[in-house]
Amino acid sequence: MNKDTKVVDVIEDPLFKGYGRLIFPTAFGRPSPSMALSQAGSMLIYHNYVNTDTTLDVIRHMQKEVKAGRRIFYDIYTEAEKKRDPDKRDTGLFFFRGKPNAPFALVCAGGGFYYVGAIHESFPHALELSRRGYNGFALIYRTRTADTACEDLARAIRFIFEHKAELEVDTEGYSLWGGSAGARMAAWLGAYGPGAFGEGELPRAAAVIMQYTGHSQYSRLDPPTYACVGDRDGIADWRVMKNRLECLETLGTDTEFHLYPGLRHGFGLGVGTKAEGWLDDGVRFWERNRKRKKAHRRR
């Protein structure tokens, strides 16, 4: 597989039977038979800096995991639920394994609630987190409305909690990550928890790690929040993000804000840009607050 491999060949790869269609955003229809992986960025209209080497890295990792007999995709809804709402057939969790019984992070890509840009904005993040020992999950959610997307995130959190033994993950002090629309989802679930979206009372996240979103709501319910954005973002004004975090700080909530000069919206991992390496800042922020939450619970 290389940059000239066709997107449809990945989607139809027998290794990904049953969920290959979810690897790339297909809101605009099936990609043309001639579209190569090097052109996959054209499917993500709200994203920039889509890196072909990163795309190849993700897909090769997935293939390697499946060939080794390790499951990488999990349905979050039952067949009965999917029958009642067919849109739920296009949901699920991709799992990027870290160390057994390590904490987990759940990542939501954006796409304006029109598509899920996972190949650029959640798969790479979850993979990099797994390489640092954490268990990374990337959610494919319904893009019908923000509410249905949040319902899917709530169900995904519940699924992980209910299957933590099988998945070999530590659910204490988990984190929610997201970019753009996915960052809104992470913020809402971080503040209100899965119970607010019909999935029962479960612990809320120890931290929310968000990228470039215009989300401006805040309250004392919001968990510690990390945010990063570029100063040339034409979709999410960095000033809105900065102001929100400053307001959270006045409430005593731990925050961290990073602004990158010259960057536009949807930079993902930021490979080859001034934002490259931001994920490690996010990890350190999460770890700091995960340990604080753990210590607080033991008092």
C-alpha positions as a printed NumPy array, in Angstrom:
array([[  0.   ,   0.   ,   0.   ],
       [  1.219,   3.489,  -0.866],
       [ -0.009,   6.977,  -1.684],
       [ -1.355,   5.771,  -5.023],
       [ -3.521,   3.048,  -3.465],
       [ -7.169,   3.738,  -4.216],
       [ -9.486,   4.807,  -1.397],
       [-12.142,   2.329,  -2.554],
       [ -9.598,  -0.49 ,  -2.275],
       [ -9.142,   0.324,   1.396],
       [-12.892,   0.55 ,   1.947],
       [-13.366,  -2.833,   0.266],
       [-10.369,  -4.513,   1.9  ],
       [-11.605,  -7.894,   3.222],
       [ -9.708,  -7.178,   6.437],
       [-12.184,  -4.375,   7.106],
       [-15.308,  -6.312,   6.195],
       [-18.407,  -4.787,   7.74 ],
       [-16.886,  -1.398,   8.61 ],
       [-14.519,  -0.382,   5.826],
       [-17.056,   2.235,   4.678],
       [-16.6  ,   4.035,   8.012],
       [-12.873,   4.634,   7.64 ],
       [-13.371,   7.554,   5.256],
       [-16.161,  10.162,   5.254],
       [-18.711,   9.239,   2.618],
       [-21.34 ,  11.923,   3.305],
       [-20.907,  13.151,  -0.257],
       [-21.245,   9.662,  -1.678],
       [-18.815,   6.926,  -2.543],
       [-15.381,   8.171,  -3.626],
       [-14.549,   7.821,  -7.295],
       [-12.728,   4.624,  -8.293],
       [ -9.707,   6.721,  -9.302],
       [ -9.284,   8.618,  -6.01 ],
       [ -5.91 ,   7.781,  -4.455],
       [ -5.029,   8.011,  -0.763],
       [ -2.952,  11.074,  -1.594],
       [ -6.205,  12.759,  -2.647],
       [ -8.279,  11.699,   0.369],
       [ -8.056,  15.182,   1.854],
       [-10.513,  16.379,  -0.796],
       [-13.216,  14.422,   1.059],
       [-12.72 ,  16.567,   4.173],
       [-13.955,  19.977,   3.091],
       [-13.617,  21.617,   6.516],
       [-10.121,  20.291,   7.196],
       [ -6.618,  21.334,   6.183],
       [ -3.105,  19.879,   6.298],
       [ -4.299,  16.302,   5.676],
       [ -1.087,  14.282,   5.69 ],
       [ -0.847,  11.26 ,   3.379],
       [  1.923,   9.602,   5.4  ],
       [ -0.287,   9.823,   8.492],
       [ -3.189,   8.28 ,   6.565],
       [ -0.96 ,   5.414,   5.429],
       [  0.349,   4.938,   8.96 ],
       [ -3.178,   4.597,  10.333],
       [ -4.361,   2.139,   7.69 ],
       [ -1.229,  -0.002,   7.923],
       [ -1.652,  -0.162,  11.686],
       [ -5.268,  -1.251,  11.298],
       [ -4.324,  -3.939,   8.804],
       [ -1.551,  -5.206,  11.049],
       [ -3.884,  -5.44 ,  14.033],
       [ -6.535,  -7.382,  12.12 ],
       [ -3.945,  -9.733,  10.618],
       [ -2.718, -10.434,  14.147],
       [ -6.231, -11.461,  15.137],
       [ -6.994,  -8.371,  17.191],
       [-10.409,  -6.781,  16.899],
       [-10.332,  -3.091,  15.973],
       [-14.02 ,  -2.23 ,  15.537],
       [-16.936,  -2.474,  17.95 ],
       [-20.614,  -1.819,  17.371],
       [-22.118,   0.338,  20.105],
       [-25.741,  -0.415,  19.227],
       [-27.613,  -3.709,  19.092],
       [-29.144,  -5.06 ,  15.909],
       [-32.589,  -4.225,  17.267],
       [-31.553,  -0.613,  17.86 ],
       [-30.058,  -0.36 ,  14.388],
       [-33.217,  -1.785,  12.878],
       [-35.307,   0.899,  14.598],
       [-32.898,   3.644,  13.488],
       [-30.912,   2.6  ,  10.37 ],
       [-28.568,   5.589,  10.783],
       [-27.101,   3.787,  13.788],
       [-25.601,   1.264,  11.37 ],
       [-23.04 ,   3.905,  10.494],
       [-21.71 ,   4.276,  14.023],
       [-19.099,   2.461,  16.068],
       [-15.8  ,   2.541,  17.923],
       [-12.377,   1.955,  16.41 ],
       [ -9.983,   0.715,  19.073],
       [ -6.252,   1.497,  19.136],
       [ -4.798,  -0.631,  21.919],
       [ -2.252,   0.648,  24.347],
       [ -0.963,  -1.119,  27.426],
       [ -3.41 ,  -3.515,  29.111],
       [ -5.483,  -1.784,  31.792],
       [ -4.11 ,   1.65 ,  30.955],
       [ -6.474,   4.662,  30.982],
       [ -8.506,   5.394,  27.88 ],
       [ -9.089,   8.439,  25.728],
       [-12.103,   8.758,  23.438],
       [-11.59 ,  10.96 ,  20.376],
       [-14.286,  12.593,  18.224],
       [-13.364,  14.026,  14.84 ],
       [-15.217,  16.996,  13.449],
       [-16.9  ,  17.709,  10.141],
       [-19.578,  20.26 ,  10.922],
       [-22.035,  17.491,  11.855],
       [-22.043,  16.745,   8.139],
       [-19.276,  14.156,   7.995],
       [-16.845,  12.517,  10.432],
       [-13.253,  13.299,   9.472],
       [-11.818,  10.398,  11.472],
       [ -9.041,   9.525,   9.02 ],
       [ -7.446,  12.891,   9.804],
       [ -8.788,  13.997,  13.164],
       [ -9.422,  10.991,  15.416],
       [ -7.719,   7.849,  14.077],
       [ -4.259,   9.5  ,  14.064],
       [ -4.799,  10.898,  17.561],
       [ -5.973,   7.574,  18.965],
       [ -3.042,   5.793,  17.325],
       [ -0.512,   8.234,  18.76 ],
       [ -2.096,   7.924,  22.197],
       [ -1.829,   4.126,  21.963],
       [  1.857,   4.462,  21.156],
       [  2.214,   6.358,  24.412],
       [  0.628,   3.479,  26.282],
       [ -2.933,   4.759,  26.513],
       [ -5.976,   3.016,  25.073],
       [ -7.345,   5.152,  22.28 ],
       [-10.861,   5.005,  20.861],
       [-12.155,   6.892,  17.832],
       [-15.915,   7.323,  17.507],
       [-17.885,   7.243,  14.282],
       [-21.167,   8.958,  15.077],
       [-24.405,   9.978,  13.411],
       [-24.167,  13.386,  11.78 ],
       [-27.914,  13.99 ,  11.69 ],
       [-27.794,  16.568,  14.504],
       [-25.525,  17.607,  17.357],
       [-27.932,  15.872,  19.73 ],
       [-27.726,  12.494,  17.99 ],
       [-23.937,  12.827,  17.827],
       [-23.842,  13.399,  21.59 ],
       [-26.168,  10.454,  22.145],
       [-23.679,   8.284,  20.25 ],
       [-20.785,   9.603,  22.333],
       [-22.735,   8.911,  25.516],
       [-23.453,   5.371,  24.333],
       [-19.785,   4.885,  23.425],
       [-18.694,   5.888,  26.939],
       [-21.235,   3.499,  28.426],
       [-20.063,   0.733,  26.083],
       [-16.459,   1.133,  27.218],
       [-17.449,   1.118,  30.884],
       [-19.611,  -1.979,  30.441],
       [-16.883,  -3.834,  28.491],
       [-13.81 ,  -2.607,  30.365],
       [-12.75 ,  -6.142,  31.339],
       [-12.967,  -7.406,  27.777],
       [-11.249,  -4.307,  26.401],
       [ -8.652,  -4.288,  29.206],
       [ -8.961,  -0.581,  29.922],
       [ -8.935,   1.495,  33.088],
       [-12.037,   3.676,  33.148],
       [-10.896,   5.881,  36.021],
       [ -9.83 ,   9.352,  34.93 ],
       [-10.598,   8.934,  31.243],
       [-10.391,  11.871,  28.827],
       [-12.505,  13.142,  25.949],
       [-10.802,  14.603,  22.886],
       [-12.297,  16.34 ,  19.882],
       [-11.752,  18.702,  17.008],
       [-14.25 ,  21.31 ,  15.789],
       [-17.724,  19.711,  15.971],
       [-16.13 ,  16.806,  17.835],
       [-14.762,  19.274,  20.389],
       [-18.291,  20.515,  21.053],
       [-19.346,  16.932,  21.692],
       [-16.436,  16.374,  24.061],
       [-17.253,  19.591,  25.939],
       [-20.95 ,  18.772,  26.288],
       [-20.334,  15.216,  27.504],
       [-17.528,  16.438,  29.736],
       [-19.859,  18.91 ,  31.417],
       [-23.101,  16.957,  31.565],
       [-22.028,  13.325,  31.428],
       [-23.649,  10.387,  29.599],
       [-26.715,  10.549,  31.849],
       [-27.833,  13.779,  30.213],
       [-28.062,  11.917,  26.92 ],
       [-29.96 ,   8.9  ,  28.135],
       [-27.117,   6.533,  29.006],
       [-27.221,   6.461,  32.794],
       [-25.063,   8.034,  35.444],
       [-21.382,   7.389,  34.845],
       [-18.258,   9.236,  35.988],
       [-17.466,  12.307,  33.943],
       [-14.132,  12.795,  32.197],
       [-11.039,  13.943,  34.084],
       [-10.189,  16.306,  31.221],
       [-11.42 ,  17.551,  27.872],
       [ -8.822,  18.096,  25.143],
       [-10.294,  20.237,  22.382],
       [ -9.143,  21.712,  19.095],
       [-10.497,  24.704,  17.184],
       [-14.16 ,  25.133,  18.036],
       [-16.48 ,  28.1  ,  18.474],
       [-18.059,  26.453,  21.533],
       [-18.602,  29.243,  24.042],
       [-20.8  ,  27.726,  26.774],
       [-19.189,  27.208,  30.156],
       [-20.145,  26.424,  33.737],
       [-18.779,  24.989,  36.955],
       [-19.642,  21.555,  35.567],
       [-16.944,  21.744,  32.903],
       [-13.914,  19.562,  33.626],
       [-10.337,  20.773,  33.199],
       [-10.006,  21.884,  29.595],
       [ -7.084,  22.099,  27.169],
       [ -7.556,  23.943,  23.871],
       [ -5.475,  24.672,  20.796],
       [ -6.241,  26.613,  17.612],
       [ -4.584,  28.528,  14.791],
       [ -4.808,  32.303,  14.453],
       [ -5.901,  32.04 ,  10.804],
       [ -8.849,  29.788,  11.554],
       [-11.777,  31.109,   9.527],
       [-14.306,  28.796,  11.18 ],
       [-13.451,  28.864,  14.894],
       [-12.297,  32.247,  16.191],
       [ -9.384,  31.732,  18.562],
       [-10.598,  34.647,  20.672],
       [-13.793,  32.762,  21.509],
       [-11.769,  29.77 ,  22.692],
       [ -9.388,  31.894,  24.708],
       [-12.211,  33.859,  26.322],
       [-14.056,  30.67 ,  27.277],
       [-10.995,  29.248,  28.985],
       [-10.373,  32.501,  30.819],
       [-13.956,  32.352,  32.084],
       [-13.414,  28.776,  33.228],
       [-10.274,  29.891,  35.046],
       [-12.314,  32.416,  37.023],
       [-14.469,  29.495,  38.199],
       [-11.381,  27.657,  39.437],
       [-11.206,  25.204,  36.542],
       [ -7.751,  24.207,  35.32 ],
       [ -7.179,  25.22 ,  31.686],
       [ -4.432,  25.449,  29.11 ],
       [ -4.562,  27.38 ,  25.833],
       [ -2.263,  27.227,  22.812],
       [ -2.428,  29.533,  19.781],
       [ -0.435,  28.697,  16.642],
       [  0.436,  31.505,  14.209],
       [ -0.525,  31.079,  10.589],
       [ -2.604,  27.901,  10.998],
       [ -6.034,  27.422,   9.517],
       [ -8.903,  25.218,  10.659],
       [ -8.703,  21.452,  10.99 ],
       [ -4.968,  20.823,  11.331],
       [ -5.352,  17.478,  13.118],
       [ -2.04 ,  16.359,  14.589],
       [ -0.426,  19.322,  12.884],
       [  2.292,  17.248,  11.232],
       [  4.71 ,  19.545,   9.438],
       [  3.206,  22.688,  10.994],
       [  3.945,  24.88 ,  13.998],
       [  1.361,  22.873,  15.935],
       [  3.202,  19.572,  15.574],
       [  3.703,  18.046,  19.008],
       [  0.614,  19.626,  20.557],
       [ -0.742,  16.159,  21.381],
       [  1.997,  15.66 ,  23.977],
       [  0.946,  18.926,  25.638],
       [ -2.582,  17.546,  25.745],
       [ -1.392,  14.282,  27.26 ],
       [  0.531,  16.094,  29.991],
       [ -2.533,  18.197,  30.792],
       [ -4.71 ,  15.082,  30.977],
       [ -2.197,  13.234,  33.165],
       [ -1.942,  16.122,  35.573],
       [ -5.69 ,  16.275,  36.031],
       [ -6.175,  12.519,  36.01 ],
       [ -3.798,  12.237,  38.952],
       [ -5.527,  15.105,  40.751],
       [ -8.918,  13.486,  40.309],
       [ -7.59 ,  10.143,  41.5  ],
       [ -6.029,  11.734,  44.583],
       [ -9.24 ,  13.637,  45.325],
       [-11.319,  10.452,  45.195],
       [ -9.023,   8.784,  47.731],
       [ -9.481,  11.513,  50.335]])
